[in-house]
């Protein structure tokens, strides 16, 4: 998945970014939920509609959601938003491991 961030060369030598798909975004949200080990009724979900993407968290057993973030994002913005959360979670784990030493 790391190669999705890397630009590729076209015939003219111009760099072009690769497409960010819903599948990639769903996988990132799944990775975040697995890292946090949230129960099913408290997990993060990706909310998609014509206006864009937003990260939401299920807050009760009835399926109520609350948005994480201030506005809907494009697929690329959401990709970097989710990557930032994921990297932050792994950094927290690494910091905890250093403290235990």
Secondary structure by P-SEA (a helix, b strand, c coil): cccccbbbbccccbbbbccccaaaaaaaaaaaaaaacccccbbbbbbbcccbbbbbbbccccbbbbbcccccccaaaaaaaaaaaaaaaaaaaaaaaaaac
